[in-house]
Amino acid sequence: MDPAGAAEAAQVTVRGLDIFVILLYFGAITAAGIYFAMKKNKTTEDYFLGGRNFPAWAIGLSMVGTSISSVSFLAYPADAYKTAYLRLLLTFTLPVGVLVASIFFLPFFRRGRVTTAYEYLEGRFGSGTRLYAAIAFLITQVIRLGMILYLLSVLVSHLTGLNTYTCIVLGGLFVALYTVLGGIEAVVWTDVAQTFVLLFGGFVCLYFIVDALPGGFGDIIRVGMADNKFSFSEVEIGTGGAITVLPMDWDLSFYKKTGTMLLLVGLTNWLFEYSTNQNIVQRYCASRSAKDARKAMWICCVASIPIWGYFMFLGTALYVFYQAFPTQESLDMLVGANGKAAEGILPYFILNVLPPGISGLVIAAVMAAAMSSLDSSISSVSTVGVVDIYRRHIKTDADDAHYLKAARYFAAAAGVTMILSAILFKMYEGKTLQDTATTLTALAAGGLLGLYLLGFFTKLGDGRAIFSGIVCTVAFSLFCSLMKVGVISPDTVAAIENLEWGFLTQALKYPLEKMLEFELYYTGIIGHIIMFSVGFIAALFIPADKKRDLTNLTVWTQDGSPLD
């Protein structure tokens, strides 16, 4: 195949077949939502958990579809295309996270037959703690929904020529529609289908790259090795294409990215995901047994790591392809010139190299990747909104039909919020979306892992002690957020130096200078440590009510009763 000829042909071909394939895919997903709305969702138990009757393989593949989102399909290749494999380190600790979660975390959610991850916290620490955790979760989902929808809109914009903002609105409305209609049944079963579709799309892209390169697959390995694209290091590419490899340290430091620290970030992220994230816990609860839930966790783990690695490799393959067949557009995306972001490289390849029809299938795969994550988050937001906030604090005495209707309203509201968040991502310019997402998620984590670990592994504390941890964690996260947006900067230090406050000036200046050197990737780790440490120390001085019943609320007070 002649890539230049294929690109020229693609630019003049009316892609009616592509549009047909995409519309066919949209129609099938919408039909699934309508089917489950009519046949399955008669109660909130059906809408939120599908009657708690999903088999392990369906839940496991659904978890894969949720985690292997358009972040994988677009942002991972973009990251590898522009840099190297440094952020892949974050995924390597997933087996450890799953092992810990399957042994220690899962019983707390299965034994209590809860609907959300945050019901546990009320039993352990009180209703205020549950409310805090639910709100923190909703904030992280707003970030996640917006980022994924933005990435989807990039592709649709390339395909149709529509304004990106228009694509955000249309894409958001479509995903919200079938999720609002179908509930968790539509989410799980469409996620299973979409997982296979997105994998097919990734394999098709690599096939055409290998077919086009003169040396085939060997060229990818040879050029990638020569240019350090497989390394776990930062790679910077100058405007002229010159490559600078920044050696990766493996020491412990909160002031720079190191291999060891990124592994710790990854482990923290997975423990956070499998103990506090409603997207995951909702699937624990929807499984037909604890045994099925454990199997699902390992199915997700075994499938996800190779898939993440594959999409990183696809980014390297794209880099090698455009070294062999360079275009101005591909160079601009590589170096970040002329407003071109690396996230556009895969859509650019799809539309300018793949033949009509095939490109439609791959575009559907990218859309599948996005939708399998968006629908899960919308469903989880609806569940938390109704169960942890609306039914618990606002309307406490309505019948189930009322809460089912409220669930659909909450899902619709999540769709609108997702669209607004995506518009903000469009307006933000960062290194790559993968980099930005990791930082923002850390900022919004709210110390929840530290909170759950304090609940699971100690018998100390109640809502009063936890409040101290929440205040300190929120203050720390707020400070880091102000650093992120530049409100607190070196200019702030300079302003403090001008204050004639004697010793107090120096006392303020030094910690601020050290904080400004802090790597925001590690905000989540520090937040969890602050929550656990402050809550633990406060609990030593604020004795909990001795009448509390902690049966099955800590690892030390389990009574051995069956999980199901």
C-alpha positions as CSV (number, residue, x, y, z in Angstrom):
1,M,0.0,0.0,0.0
2,D,1.2,3.5,-0.8
3,P,0.5,5.7,2.2
4,A,0.8,8.9,0.3
5,G,-1.7,7.7,-2.3
6,A,-4.0,6.4,0.4
7,A,-4.0,9.7,2.1
8,E,-4.8,11.5,-1.1
9,A,-7.6,9.1,-1.9
10,A,-9.0,9.5,1.6
11,Q,-9.1,13.2,1.3
12,V,-11.2,13.2,-1.8
13,T,-13.5,10.2,-1.1
14,V,-17.0,10.8,0.2
15,R,-17.1,8.6,3.2
16,G,-20.7,7.5,3.0
17,L,-19.8,4.0,4.0
18,D,-18.1,5.3,7.2
19,I,-21.1,7.3,8.1
20,F,-23.4,4.3,7.5
21,V,-21.2,2.1,9.8
22,I,-21.2,4.7,12.6
23,L,-24.9,5.3,12.4
24,L,-25.5,1.6,12.4
25,Y,-23.4,1.3,15.6
26,F,-25.2,4.2,17.2
27,G,-28.6,2.7,16.3
28,A,-27.6,-0.7,17.9
29,I,-26.5,1.0,21.2
30,T,-29.7,3.1,21.3
31,A,-31.8,0.0,20.7
32,A,-30.1,-1.7,23.6
33,G,-30.9,1.2,25.9
34,I,-34.6,1.2,24.9
35,Y,-34.8,-2.6,25.3
36,F,-33.5,-2.6,28.8
37,A,-35.7,0.4,29.7
38,M,-38.8,-1.5,28.6
39,K,-37.9,-5.0,29.8
40,K,-35.6,-4.8,32.8
41,N,-35.9,-1.7,34.9
42,K,-38.9,-1.9,37.1
43,T,-37.2,-1.0,40.4
44,T,-34.1,0.9,41.6
45,E,-32.5,-2.5,42.3
46,D,-32.8,-3.3,38.6
47,Y,-31.7,0.1,37.5
48,F,-28.7,0.3,39.7
49,L,-27.6,-3.3,40.1
50,G,-29.5,-5.4,37.5
51,G,-31.0,-7.6,40.2
52,R,-27.5,-8.5,41.4
53,N,-27.4,-11.4,38.9
54,F,-24.5,-10.7,36.5
55,P,-22.0,-13.5,35.7
56,A,-18.3,-13.0,36.4
57,W,-17.2,-12.9,32.7
58,A,-19.8,-10.1,31.9
59,I,-18.8,-8.0,34.9
60,G,-15.1,-8.5,34.2
61,L,-15.3,-7.5,30.6
62,S,-17.5,-4.6,31.6
63,M,-14.8,-3.5,34.0
64,V,-12.3,-3.7,31.1
65,G,-14.5,-1.6,28.9
66,T,-14.8,1.0,31.7
67,S,-11.1,1.2,32.3
68,I,-10.0,0.9,28.7
69,S,-11.6,4.0,27.6
70,S,-10.8,6.6,24.9
71,V,-8.0,7.5,27.3
72,S,-6.5,4.3,26.2
73,F,-7.5,4.5,22.6
74,L,-6.5,8.1,22.0
75,A,-4.4,9.4,25.0
76,Y,-2.2,6.4,25.5
77,P,-1.1,6.3,21.8
78,A,-0.7,10.1,21.9
79,D,1.5,9.9,25.0
80,A,3.7,7.2,23.4
81,Y,3.8,9.1,20.0
82,K,5.0,12.3,21.7
83,T,7.1,10.9,24.5
84,A,7.8,7.3,25.7
85,Y,6.4,4.7,28.1
86,L,6.9,6.4,31.4
87,R,3.3,6.6,32.4
88,L,2.7,2.9,31.5
89,L,4.5,2.3,34.9
90,L,1.3,3.3,36.6
91,T,-0.5,0.2,35.3
92,F,2.1,-2.4,36.5
93,T,0.9,-2.4,40.1
94,L,-2.7,-3.3,39.2
95,P,-2.3,-7.0,40.2
96,V,-1.2,-5.9,43.7
97,G,-4.2,-3.6,44.0
98,V,-6.6,-6.4,42.8
99,L,-5.0,-8.9,45.2
100,V,-5.4,-6.6,48.2
101,A,-8.9,-5.6,47.2
102,S,-10.2,-9.1,46.5
103,I,-9.0,-10.3,49.9
104,F,-9.6,-7.3,52.2
105,F,-12.0,-4.8,50.5
106,L,-14.5,-6.9,48.7
107,P,-16.1,-8.5,51.9
108,F,-17.2,-5.1,53.3
109,F,-19.3,-4.4,50.2
110,R,-20.6,-7.9,49.5
111,R,-21.6,-8.9,53.1
112,G,-23.6,-5.7,53.7
113,R,-25.5,-6.0,50.3
114,V,-24.9,-2.3,49.8
115,T,-25.6,-0.4,46.6
116,T,-22.8,2.2,46.8
117,A,-19.3,2.3,48.1
118,Y,-20.2,5.0,50.6
119,E,-22.9,3.2,52.6
120,Y,-20.1,1.4,54.4
121,L,-18.7,4.8,55.6
122,E,-21.9,5.7,57.4
123,G,-21.8,2.5,59.4
124,R,-18.2,3.0,60.3
125,F,-17.9,6.8,60.8
126,G,-21.3,8.4,60.4
127,S,-23.5,10.1,57.8
128,G,-21.3,13.2,57.4
129,T,-18.3,11.1,56.3
130,R,-20.5,9.2,53.8
131,L,-21.7,12.5,52.4
132,Y,-18.2,13.9,52.0
133,A,-17.0,10.7,50.2
134,A,-20.0,10.8,47.9
135,I,-19.3,14.4,47.0
136,A,-15.6,13.8,46.4
137,F,-16.5,10.9,44.1
138,L,-18.9,13.1,42.1
139,I,-16.1,15.7,41.6
140,T,-13.7,13.0,40.2
141,Q,-16.4,11.8,37.9
142,V,-17.0,15.2,36.5
143,I,-13.3,15.4,35.6
144,R,-13.3,11.9,34.1
145,L,-16.5,12.4,32.1
146,G,-15.3,15.7,30.7
147,M,-11.9,14.4,29.6
148,I,-13.3,11.3,27.9
149,L,-16.0,13.1,26.1
150,Y,-13.5,15.7,24.9
151,L,-11.3,13.0,23.4
152,L,-14.3,11.5,21.7
153,S,-15.2,14.9,20.3
154,V,-11.7,15.3,18.8
155,L,-12.3,12.2,16.6
156,V,-15.8,13.2,15.6
157,S,-14.6,16.7,14.7
158,H,-11.9,15.2,12.4
159,L,-14.5,13.0,10.8
160,T,-17.3,15.4,10.1
161,G,-15.6,18.8,10.0
162,L,-18.0,20.0,12.7
163,N,-16.8,22.4,15.4
164,T,-15.4,20.5,18.4
165,Y,-17.9,22.1,20.8
166,T,-20.8,20.9,18.6
167,C,-19.4,17.4,18.7
168,I,-19.1,17.6,22.5
169,V,-22.8,18.5,22.8
170,L,-24.0,15.9,20.3
171,G,-21.8,13.0,21.7
172,G,-22.8,13.8,25.3
173,L,-26.5,13.8,24.5
174,F,-26.3,10.5,22.7
175,V,-24.4,8.7,25.5
176,A,-26.7,10.2,28.2
177,L,-29.8,9.0,26.2
178,Y,-29.1,5.3,26.2
179,T,-27.7,5.3,29.8
180,V,-30.7,7.2,31.2
181,L,-33.0,4.8,29.5
182,G,-31.3,1.5,30.1
183,G,-29.6,1.7,33.5
184,I,-26.9,-0.7,34.6
185,E,-28.2,-3.5,32.4
186,A,-27.6,-1.4,29.3
187,V,-24.2,-0.3,30.7
188,V,-22.8,-3.8,31.4
189,W,-23.9,-5.5,28.2
190,T,-23.0,-2.7,25.9
191,D,-19.7,-2.4,27.6
192,V,-19.0,-6.1,26.9
193,A,-19.8,-5.6,23.2
194,Q,-17.8,-2.3,23.1
195,T,-14.7,-4.0,24.6
196,F,-14.5,-6.3,21.6
197,V,-15.2,-3.5,19.2
198,L,-12.4,-1.3,20.6
199,L,-9.9,-4.1,20.5
200,F,-10.8,-4.8,16.9
201,G,-10.2,-1.2,16.0
202,G,-6.7,-1.2,17.6
203,F,-5.6,-4.3,15.8
204,V,-6.8,-2.9,12.5
205,C,-4.7,0.2,12.9
206,L,-1.6,-1.7,13.6
207,Y,-2.2,-4.1,10.7
208,F,-2.2,-1.1,8.2
209,I,0.9,0.4,9.8
210,V,2.9,-2.8,9.5
211,D,1.6,-3.4,6.0
212,A,2.8,0.1,4.9
213,L,6.3,0.2,6.5
214,P,9.0,-1.1,4.2
215,G,10.5,-3.3,6.9
216,G,7.1,-4.2,8.4
217,F,7.0,-4.9,12.1
218,G,10.8,-4.9,12.4
219,D,10.8,-1.2,11.5
220,I,8.7,-0.4,14.5
221,I,11.1,-2.2,16.8
222,R,14.3,-0.8,15.1
223,V,13.3,2.8,15.0
224,G,11.6,2.7,18.4
225,M,14.7,1.3,20.0
226,A,17.0,3.8,18.2
227,D,14.9,6.8,19.3
228,N,14.4,5.5,22.9
229,K,10.6,5.3,22.4
230,F,10.3,2.1,24.5
231,S,12.1,3.6,27.5
232,F,10.5,4.4,30.8
233,S,11.8,8.0,30.7
234,E,10.7,11.4,29.6
235,V,11.4,12.1,25.9
236,E,11.2,15.7,24.6
237,I,11.1,16.4,20.9
238,G,12.2,19.9,19.7
239,T,10.6,21.9,16.9
240,G,13.1,20.5,14.4
241,G,12.4,16.9,15.5
242,A,15.5,16.6,17.7
243,I,15.0,14.0,20.4
244,T,16.1,14.6,24.0
245,V,15.9,11.7,26.4
246,L,15.7,12.8,30.0
247,P,17.1,9.9,32.2
248,M,14.7,8.5,34.7
249,D,15.7,8.3,38.3
250,W,14.5,5.6,40.6
251,D,14.8,7.2,44.0
252,L,12.1,8.4,46.3
253,S,11.3,12.1,45.8
254,F,8.1,14.2,45.9
255,Y,9.8,16.9,43.8
256,K,10.3,15.1,40.5
257,K,8.9,12.1,38.5
258,T,10.9,9.0,39.3
259,G,10.2,5.4,38.3
260,T,9.7,4.3,41.9
261,M,7.4,7.1,42.7
262,L,5.2,6.4,39.6
263,L,4.9,2.8,40.7
264,L,3.7,4.1,44.1
265,V,1.3,6.4,42.4
266,G,0.0,3.5,40.4
267,L,-0.5,1.3,43.4
268,T,-2.2,4.1,45.3
269,N,-4.5,4.7,42.3
270,W,-5.5,1.0,42.1
271,L,-6.1,0.7,45.8
272,F,-8.2,3.9,45.5
273,E,-10.1,2.5,42.5
274,Y,-10.9,-0.8,44.1
275,S,-11.9,0.5,47.5
276,T,-13.7,3.8,46.9
277,N,-14.7,4.1,43.2
278,Q,-18.4,3.5,42.7
279,N,-17.8,2.4,39.1
280,I,-16.0,-0.6,40.5
281,V,-17.9,-1.2,43.7
282,Q,-21.2,-1.1,41.8
283,R,-20.0,-4.1,39.8
284,Y,-19.0,-5.9,43.0
285,C,-22.5,-5.5,44.2
286,A,-24.1,-6.4,40.8
287,S,-22.3,-9.7,40.6
288,R,-24.3,-12.8,41.4
289,S,-21.9,-13.9,44.1
290,A,-18.7,-12.9,45.9
291,K,-16.9,-15.6,43.9
292,D,-18.1,-14.1,40.7
293,A,-17.0,-10.7,41.8
294,R,-13.5,-11.9,42.6
295,K,-13.3,-13.7,39.2
296,A,-14.4,-10.5,37.5
297,M,-11.7,-8.5,39.2
298,W,-9.0,-10.8,37.9
299,I,-10.5,-11.0,34.4
300,C,-10.2,-7.2,34.3
301,C,-6.7,-7.3,35.6
302,V,-5.4,-10.0,33.2
303,A,-7.0,-8.3,30.2
304,S,-6.3,-4.6,31.0
305,I,-2.5,-4.5,31.4
306,P,-1.7,-6.1,28.0
307,I,-4.3,-3.8,26.4
308,W,-2.8,-0.7,27.9
309,G,0.6,-1.8,26.7
310,Y,-0.7,-2.5,23.3
311,F,-2.1,1.0,22.8
312,M,1.2,2.4,24.0
313,F,2.8,0.3,21.3
314,L,0.3,1.6,18.8
315,G,1.5,5.1,19.6
316,T,5.1,4.0,18.9
317,A,4.0,2.4,15.7
318,L,2.4,5.7,14.6
319,Y,5.6,7.6,15.5
320,V,7.6,5.2,13.2
321,F,5.0,5.4,10.5
322,Y,5.2,9.2,10.3
323,Q,9.0,9.1,10.5
324,A,8.8,7.0,7.3
325,F,6.0,9.0,5.7
326,P,6.1,12.4,7.3
327,T,3.5,15.1,6.9
328,Q,3.4,18.6,8.3
329,E,0.3,17.7,10.3
330,S,2.0,14.8,12.0
331,L,5.1,16.8,12.8
332,D,3.0,19.6,14.3
333,M,1.3,17.0,16.5
334,L,4.6,15.5,17.5
335,V,6.1,18.8,18.7
336,G,2.9,20.6,19.7
337,A,3.2,23.3,17.0
338,N,0.4,25.4,15.4
339,G,-2.1,24.4,18.1
340,K,-1.9,20.7,17.2
341,A,-2.2,18.3,20.1
342,A,-0.8,14.7,20.0
343,E,-4.3,13.4,20.8
344,G,-5.2,14.1,17.2
345,I,-2.6,11.7,15.7
346,L,-4.7,8.5,15.7
347,P,-7.8,10.2,14.2
348,Y,-5.5,11.8,11.6
349,F,-4.1,8.4,10.7
350,I,-7.6,6.8,10.6
351,L,-9.0,9.4,8.2
352,N,-5.9,9.8,6.0
353,V,-4.6,6.2,5.7
354,L,-7.4,3.7,6.3
355,P,-9.7,3.0,3.4
356,P,-13.4,4.0,3.6
357,G,-15.5,1.5,5.4
358,I,-12.6,0.2,7.4
359,S,-12.0,3.6,8.9
360,G,-15.7,3.7,9.8
361,L,-15.3,0.5,11.8
362,V,-12.2,1.9,13.6
363,I,-14.0,5.2,14.3
364,A,-16.8,3.1,15.8
365,A,-14.2,1.4,18.0
366,V,-12.9,4.7,19.3
367,M,-16.5,5.8,20.0
368,A,-17.1,2.4,21.7
369,A,-14.0,3.0,23.9
370,A,-15.4,6.4,25.0
371,M,-19.0,5.3,25.5
372,S,-18.1,2.2,27.6
373,S,-16.5,4.6,30.1
374,L,-19.0,7.4,29.9
375,D,-22.1,5.2,30.4
376,S,-20.5,3.6,33.5
377,S,-19.7,6.9,35.1
378,I,-23.1,8.4,34.4
379,S,-24.7,5.3,35.9
380,S,-22.5,5.5,39.0
381,V,-23.2,9.3,39.4
382,S,-26.9,8.6,39.2
383,T,-26.6,5.8,41.8
384,V,-24.6,7.8,44.3
385,G,-26.7,10.9,43.7
386,V,-29.9,9.1,44.6
387,V,-28.7,6.6,47.2
388,D,-26.2,8.6,49.1
389,I,-27.6,12.1,48.8
390,Y,-31.2,12.4,47.6
391,R,-32.7,9.4,49.4
392,R,-30.5,9.8,52.4
393,H,-30.7,13.5,53.0
394,I,-33.3,15.2,50.9
395,K,-36.4,12.9,50.2
396,T,-36.2,10.2,52.8
397,D,-39.7,8.7,52.7
398,A,-40.7,8.3,49.1
399,D,-41.6,5.0,47.4
400,D,-39.3,3.1,45.0
401,A,-41.1,4.4,41.9
402,H,-40.2,7.9,42.9
403,Y,-36.5,7.0,43.4
404,L,-36.4,5.2,40.0
405,K,-37.7,8.4,38.3
406,A,-35.1,10.4,40.3
407,A,-32.4,8.1,39.2
408,R,-33.1,9.0,35.6
409,Y,-33.1,12.7,36.4
410,F,-29.8,12.4,38.1
411,A,-28.4,10.5,35.1
412,A,-29.6,13.3,32.8
413,A,-28.0,15.9,35.0
414,A,-24.7,13.9,34.9
415,G,-24.9,14.1,31.1
416,V,-25.3,17.9,31.1
417,T,-22.4,18.2,33.6
418,M,-20.3,15.9,31.4
419,I,-20.8,18.2,28.4
420,L,-19.8,21.3,30.4
421,S,-16.7,19.6,31.8
422,A,-15.7,18.5,28.3
423,I,-15.9,22.1,27.1
424,L,-13.5,23.2,29.9
425,F,-11.1,20.4,28.8
426,K,-11.3,21.8,25.2
427,M,-10.3,25.2,26.5
428,Y,-7.3,23.8,28.6
429,E,-3.9,23.2,27.1
430,G,-1.6,20.8,28.9
431,K,1.3,18.4,28.0
432,T,-1.0,15.5,27.0
433,L,-4.5,14.6,28.2
434,Q,-3.0,11.5,30.0
435,D,-0.7,13.7,31.9
436,T,-3.4,16.2,32.8
437,A,-5.9,13.5,33.8
438,T,-3.4,12.0,36.2
439,T,-2.7,15.3,37.9
440,L,-6.4,16.4,38.1
441,T,-7.5,13.0,39.5
442,A,-4.9,13.3,42.2
443,L,-6.1,16.8,43.1
444,A,-9.7,15.6,43.4
445,A,-9.1,12.3,45.2
446,G,-9.9,13.9,48.5
447,G,-7.9,11.4,50.6
448,L,-10.6,8.8,50.3
449,L,-8.2,5.9,50.2
450,G,-6.7,7.0,53.5
451,L,-10.3,7.2,54.9
452,Y,-11.2,3.7,53.8
453,L,-7.9,2.3,55.1
454,L,-8.5,3.9,58.5
455,G,-11.9,2.3,58.5
456,F,-10.9,-1.2,57.3
457,F,-7.7,-1.7,59.3
458,T,-8.3,0.1,62.6
459,K,-11.0,0.2,65.2
460,L,-10.3,3.8,66.0
461,G,-12.3,7.0,65.2
462,D,-15.7,8.2,64.4
463,G,-17.1,11.2,62.5
464,R,-15.5,13.7,64.9
465,A,-12.0,12.4,64.4
466,I,-12.5,12.0,60.6
467,F,-13.6,15.6,60.3
468,S,-10.1,16.7,61.3
469,G,-8.7,14.6,58.5
470,I,-11.2,15.9,56.0
471,V,-10.4,19.6,56.9
472,C,-6.6,19.0,56.5
473,T,-6.9,17.0,53.3
474,V,-9.3,19.5,51.7
475,A,-6.9,22.4,52.6
476,F,-4.0,20.6,51.1
477,S,-5.9,19.7,47.9
478,L,-7.1,23.3,47.6
479,F,-3.5,24.6,48.0
480,C,-2.3,22.2,45.3
481,S,-5.2,23.2,43.0
482,L,-4.2,26.9,43.4
483,M,-0.7,25.9,42.4
484,K,-2.0,24.0,39.4
485,V,-3.8,27.0,38.0
486,G,-1.0,29.5,38.9
487,V,-2.8,31.5,41.6
488,I,0.0,30.5,44.0
489,S,3.3,30.9,42.1
490,P,6.9,32.2,42.6
491,D,5.4,35.6,42.4
492,T,3.6,34.8,45.7
493,V,7.0,34.1,47.3
494,A,8.3,37.4,46.0
495,A,5.3,39.2,47.5
496,I,5.9,37.5,50.9
497,E,9.6,38.6,50.8
498,N,8.4,42.2,50.5
499,L,6.5,41.9,53.7
500,E,8.4,43.3,56.7
501,W,7.2,40.7,59.2
502,G,10.6,39.6,60.4
503,F,10.8,36.0,61.4
504,L,7.2,35.4,60.2
505,T,8.2,36.3,56.7
506,Q,10.9,33.6,56.6
507,A,8.5,31.1,58.3
508,L,6.0,31.6,55.5
509,K,8.5,31.8,52.6
510,Y,10.5,28.6,53.2
511,P,7.5,26.0,53.2
512,L,5.9,27.8,50.3
513,E,9.1,27.6,48.3
514,K,9.3,23.9,49.0
515,M,5.6,23.4,48.1
516,L,6.1,25.1,44.8
517,E,8.8,22.5,43.9
518,F,6.3,19.7,44.7
519,E,5.4,17.4,41.8
520,L,1.6,17.5,41.6
521,Y,1.5,13.9,40.4
522,Y,1.9,13.0,44.0
523,T,-0.9,15.0,45.4
524,G,-3.1,12.0,45.7
525,I,-0.6,10.0,47.7
526,I,0.0,12.9,50.1
527,G,-3.7,13.5,50.5
528,H,-4.4,9.9,51.5
529,I,-1.5,10.0,54.0
530,I,-2.8,13.2,55.5
531,M,-6.3,11.8,55.8
532,F,-5.1,8.6,57.5
533,S,-2.5,10.2,59.7
534,V,-4.6,13.1,60.9
535,G,-7.7,10.9,61.4
536,F,-5.7,8.3,63.3
537,I,-4.0,10.9,65.6
538,A,-7.3,12.7,66.2
539,A,-8.9,9.4,67.1
540,L,-6.4,8.8,69.8
541,F,-7.5,12.0,71.5
542,I,-11.2,11.9,70.7
543,P,-12.4,8.5,72.0
544,A,-15.2,7.0,69.9
545,D,-18.5,6.0,71.3
546,K,-18.0,2.7,73.1
547,K,-21.6,1.6,72.2
548,R,-20.7,1.5,68.5
549,D,-21.2,-1.9,66.9
550,L,-18.2,-2.5,64.6
551,T,-19.2,-6.0,63.6
552,N,-18.1,-6.7,60.0
553,L,-16.8,-3.1,59.7
554,T,-13.1,-3.7,60.2
555,V,-10.8,-6.6,59.4
556,W,-10.5,-7.2,63.1
557,T,-14.2,-7.5,63.8
558,Q,-15.5,-9.8,61.1
559,D,-17.8,-12.5,62.4
560,G,-17.2,-15.0,59.6
561,S,-20.7,-14.8,58.2
562,P,-21.2,-15.7,54.5
563,L,-20.7,-12.9,52.0
564,D,-23.8,-13.7,50.0
